[in-house]
Amino acid sequence: MPAKVDKECCTACGICADECPVGAITVEEYAVVNEDECIECGQCVEACPNDCITLD
């Protein structure tokens, strides 16, 4: 399963998007993962300072 962002938790800091090796994350009001591009590497999960991203 691709990474999931808790939009209530996300502060839109952009760190996850910067760390994503395939550019699958965009940030507007909160981070959004493009499920077709996500390779499930977990770098965004590790990078999020607020623990708002999970891989199921």
C-alpha positions in Angstrom: 0.0 0.0 0.0 1.3 3.5 -0.8 2.1 5.9 2.0 -0.9 7.6 3.6 -0.9 11.1 5.1 -3.0 12.1 8.1 -4.2 15.4 6.8 -5.3 16.6 10.2 -1.8 16.1 11.5 0.2 17.4 8.5 1.6 20.9 8.8 2.6 21.1 5.1 6.2 21.6 6.0 7.3 19.9 2.8 10.1 17.7 4.3 8.4 14.5 3.0 8.2 15.9 -0.5 11.9 16.9 -0.4 12.9 13.4 0.8 10.7 11.4 -1.7 13.2 9.8 -4.2 10.5 9.6 -7.0 8.7 12.9 -6.5 5.4 11.2 -5.5 4.4 13.8 -2.9 3.0 17.3 -3.5 2.2 19.8 -0.8 -0.6 22.3 -0.7 -2.8 22.5 2.4 -1.3 19.2 3.4 1.0 16.5 1.8 -0.6 14.3 -0.9 0.9 11.1 -2.1 0.4 10.1 -5.7 -0.4 6.4 -5.2 0.6 5.5 -8.8 4.1 6.9 -8.3 4.8 5.9 -4.7 7.3 3.0 -4.4 6.6 2.4 -0.7 10.2 3.0 0.3 9.3 4.7 3.6 11.6 7.7 3.3 8.7 10.1 3.8 7.6 8.1 6.9 11.1 8.5 8.4 11.4 12.2 7.4 8.0 13.5 8.8 8.8 15.3 12.0 5.2 14.9 13.2 4.7 11.2 12.4 1.8 12.0 10.1 2.7 9.5 7.4 2.2 5.7 7.5 2.8 2.7 5.3 0.2 0.0 5.8 
